[in-house]
């Protein structure tokens, strides 16, 4: 009877994919029954032959039933012994085949198990998301939340508004003993939720945030994982615009520290404490690229704040950015140097080329002024002097000095012309007096000798010549001065001014560069060590 029930049960549960396996099982069961039949004892064979002989009675006897009397006992025909041991093993074999078939056809649905577990731990009246979890080891202490972040990208760092934009994956992990569940011998590693309001969440906020938004394409980028021991992992992808106060005294040779601050809004340290995750609390994407900055390093720290309502837990990470100087070297420093050098070209032009020198000086001055205004337009109007202000101011001074030098040369040129005219007039007067004296001597031809006057006028050339001869004989010999000897080659003051400017301007500009770079680079190293 059991054999028939098992075979019928298998036939009802079989599918197209398991027909061959069930047929094979039936064939094996048939073989086993045949072996059992062949293994019957002679006694069993005799009993079966007796039963067959009894079955060959006349039809009348076989067909006529014997009705029992009302008070008599019912007589049961005894069933002969058919080898109970062999039938027991046959039934056991068929039962094993039935269980194997059922195990293959009925697999465990773990998604259904997850649903049951979620309904069990988060069902109505079983979990209240308004109540915070217990402290460590179920104590009444503060709930401990460990935080770590993954910086995906930093899009911009704005010097004017003093802010920066960052996209990051933010993670929090804490333990809530009310969420413990059976993991079905390690088969349920964790449960996943997408609705944050189903469980208790820390009230963390970014204290230096200006603007922020979540990412909802294609689905909200957020998940909550509940582990069998009650540990909860919350992960979300967000984009933030954060304030970053900057010190631009060394701009563009500066380093800036931009912070990311996270604090509890309503829970004090008596109820909630934030801690950095041990090991690697902050991760940064490997191919992080910034156009004008380089992320040198980052530091994690704590920044608990006390107010009149209590002390609140706070975490912060400081990002140290170094400004890329190559951009400013190409866009600002080299063009300014070129403008200053171009302004020196006027020193080599003739002092009489007034239009060329004026146009060159005015053009370089206007270009330098435009360059300076463009640089200041990309920076905030701070009250202190920046390194770039010193550079552009000195370069503008050199260009303006070259224009003033031409004005001085022009004035010296006109003064030299005036002196030259005065000397020419004086020479003409002296020549005229000499001519008059020679005419007087020529007309007095009858005189045998001429009396020389005892007193001579200051303009008398003869007296001047004698006086110069006396001075030459009276002066002591002096050592030759190289500078005076070299300047004596240029008779006019205007020419001397140009020659001196050709040497003085480059030397002073080179000295300024030496002082400028040594000062600001040395201060930059001091700030880095600090």
Protein Blocks (a to p, Z undefined) as FASTA:
>chain_A
ZZmmmmmmmmmmpcfklmmmmmmmmmmmmmmmmmmmmmpcfklmmmmmmmmmmmmccfkl
mmmccdddfkbccdddddddehjmlmmmmmmmmmmmmmmmmmmmmccdfklmmmmmmmmm
mmghkacfkbccddehhiabdcddddddddfbdfbacfklopaddddddddddddfklgc
ceegolambacdfbfklpccdfdddfkbfbdcddfbfbdcddddddfkopacdddddddd
ddddddfklpckbccddddddddfklcfkloccdddehilpccdfklccfkbccfbdcdd
ddddcdfkbccddddddddddddfklmmmmmmmmmmmmmmmmmmmmmpcfklmmlmmmmm
mmmmmmmmmmmmmmmmmpccdfbdcfklmmmmmmmmmmmmmmmmmmmmmmmmmmmmmmmm
mmmmmmmmmmmmmmmmmmmmmmmmmbmbdcddfbdcfklmklmmmmmmmmmmmpccdddd
fklmmmmmpmbfklmmmmmmmmmmmmmmmmmmmmmmmmmmmmmmmmmmZZ
